[in-house]
Amino acid sequence: MNKINFFVFFFLAGLISADSTTGRQAKRPFTVGDDIALTHFGFDPAKAIRFSPDGKYFAVYTERGRLDLGRPEDSLLFYRSQNIEDFLKRPDGAQPPSPVWVVILSTDKEGPIINAWRWLADSSGVAFLERTDGGHQRLVLADLRKKMAVPLTSASEKIKAFDIRDPKHYVYTIADPAEGEKRQTERQAPAIVGTGRSLFELSFPDDPRFASFGSRSYLWAVVGGKRFEVKHDGAPLVPEGDLVMSPDGVSLVTELPVPEVPLSWETLYLPFASSSRHRIHAGHDGSVHQFVRINLQTGSIKALTEAPISNDAGWWAGGSPSWSSDGQDILLPGTFLSSKDHVQSRPCIAVVDLLSNTRTCVETLKGRDEETAGGEEGYHMVNDVRFAGGDKRRVVVSFWNLPDWSTGIIEYQHEADGTWHVAGQGKDLSEVEHNGFEITVDQGLNKPPKLVVTTKQATRMIWDPNPQLKNIELGQASVYTWKDKIGRDWRGGLFKPDDYKPGQRYPLVIQTHGFVESEFIPSGGFPTAFAARELAAAGIAVLQVSDEQFCATATPSEGHCAVSDYEAAAEQLVSEGLVDPEKIGIIGFSRTCFYVMETLTTSSLHVRAASITDGFMIDYFQYLLTEAGADEAKSIIGAAPFGEGLHQWLEGSPGFNLDKVSAPLLVVGGGPAGVLSMWEPYAGLRYLQKPVDLIMLNSDEHVLTNPTVRMASQGGSVDWFRFWLQDYEDPDPAKAEQYARWRELQKMQDENDKKTEPAAVN
């Protein structure tokens, strides 16, 4: 479209759509560019707001994409609490307070740019890891008093983890620089030993997704302003868990591999389900860990429980250890305790009293069966643990309830008899509440995020980070429920076309990964491949499905469960008159690429177009690529693809059933390694003369953050489904080659349809 036609089009469109009564112009439709430019509050908005320890300030984290820079942009906004209190005393309509300082960074092509941020104990500032060019990370102190961001480590180092007490007391781990040097040396050698190494590591040594496998990160410390590497008996220390520094800055709690796992641990510390793949094994392969305390100055190591952490046996508990404010007690999020009588025990959230050398359980963890996705009565997934206000007599446990992922907290009180009892339950306000008011992110499925202050009397907006949305039609999404054939109740998000009219049938695209009804996520799930509101703005209904509700991973029922979900949802939408049964598409990303391929090869659902991006597919080629993928594939198929087991693979693996695929398929990989992983369905369908297109994103990201790559991924999805479901081609001249290629695929599809028509009639 040339410039003259461009302006004529929008001028005429404006005249046609103007409101005859008010004279206002209609809002323009939501686009992928709008999605990328959206300012939001990170992956977990509940963690985006944190008050300083003294309560005088709070910091707010945000991120957005900058298409003009081709980079993501992260920010930390610092507000004074007193300014909020003054604002609350003013009448409605008063100007909200501005932040006293804003740190804005856009220092790499991929994000997040600001990671692992936290307040200093004296409230003087915030420390964080800043991502720099090339994917390195450095430790930075945002000094609130001086309004300066001061690097504490070199930009050339790769800082992996840290903790800090003050500018003269902090710890961090650095990726072993020798590993990069070793890779460079190997590439100059006439031959490289590949035995025991992955194909990805050998073929793509510079891809950070695979170069980091097996990497070592050495522990460094700054104590009293003196910087040094922490060593134990002359050897560097390689922590594998979070770093948690003591209040006096001379000790550290972290996780280390158990040097030699006793044989007795195999029977003392068992998983909840006998079928679990997660088990404690004797030996010294480094797969079993324990919590330890390290004296930073001497390098001495003290095991805190003399037993493994709970995660190693499949009892999942999140969070980091924490110290009481007096430095005498340590809280551990999930660990077994050493068995004095050599009897089996369950893991728990535990407190270690350093003075008395005793260990007590605060909450015993409940089990969840990975195969059935069912848990014990009262099961919840621990998200975080901490001493309330540093008080060693009070412990707060944050958790998620499954399957709805609702959140909650339990506070425990330490009684005089040495036991812990529930003191209260409710909503966790530790990060967002101060002096009678809360600072939160107000958002919803159709409500863009805003920063608000809430009191018992009212809620008032502090900041709208996306005023540009006022001129954009956002459409409407709603929670949609349905039942599958065996009566399971499913729940997802339905994005209706902007021009939706009852009784009219629309094309449908099923998005297959993640749905959060409490947040404004225009993509519908992830910023890789998905584009829910963008498709809805173009007249296509989108159903965002969360298969995590019932489909237990790495089990024989996983793929069938997902397929029955999609079939039931589509059938209900068709029966309600909303969806055209001949115009249904489906998108898979990551884990759900397998679900899409299972749908295309086993389902009765008539899929008109499909897309898979950067994912796991239970095919023979992927089985050979990685040991981890092979283990999961064996669990799903029930055997290895050799000998008698090959018969099960021929029947159960989508890769051996590509002849059953009847829908055009878009295959997308992230970088050369991603394309290699996605090669089998592309090559197989191409050999079978079935319409398939292959795209390689110039990125090594899985969940995309780079704005230009997001445009290629999400924009590509919009173009693909509009082409097949609406016969629409974007007039942008830059896309001419794309549509010429797809029209050839359309001819191929028409020929294949003609071949199957007689069989369908018979």
Secondary structure, 3 states (H helix, E strand, C coil): CCHHHHHHHHHHHHHHHCCCCCCCCCCEECCHHHHHHCCECCCCHHHCEEECCCCCEEEEEEEEEECCCCEEEEEEEEEEHHHHHHHHHCCCCCCCCCCCEEEEECCCCCCCCEEEEEECCCCCEEEEEEECHHHCEEEEEEECCCCEEEECCCCCCEEEEEEEEECCEEEEEEECHHHHHHHHHHHHCCCCCCCCCCHHHHHCCCCHHHHCCCCCEEEEEEECCEEEECEECCEECCCCCCCEECCCCCEEEEEEECCCECCCHHHHCCCCCCCCCCCCCCECCCCCEEEEEEECCCCCEEECCCCCEHHHHCCCECCCCEECCCCCEEEEEEECCCCCCCCCCCCEEEEEECCCCEEEEEEECCCECCCCCCECCCCCEEEEEEEHHHCCCEEEEEEEECCCCEEEEEEEEECCCCCEEEEEEECCCCCCEECCEEEEEEEECCEEEEEEEECCCCEEEEECCCHHHHHEECCEEEEEEEECCCCCEEEEEEEECCCCCCCCCEEEEEECCCCCCCCCCCCCCCCCCCCHHHHHHCCCEEEEECHHHCCCCCCCCHHHHHHHHHHHHHHHHHHCCCEEEEEEEEEEEHHHHHHHHHHHHHCCCCCCEEEEECCCCCCHHHHHHCHHHHHHHHHHHCCCCCCCHHHHHHHHCHHHHHHHCCCCEEEEEEHHHHHHHCHHHHHHHHHCCCCEEEEEECCCCCCCCCHHHHHHHHHHHHHHHHHHHHCCCCCCHHHHHHHHHHHHHHHHHHHHHHHHHHHHHC
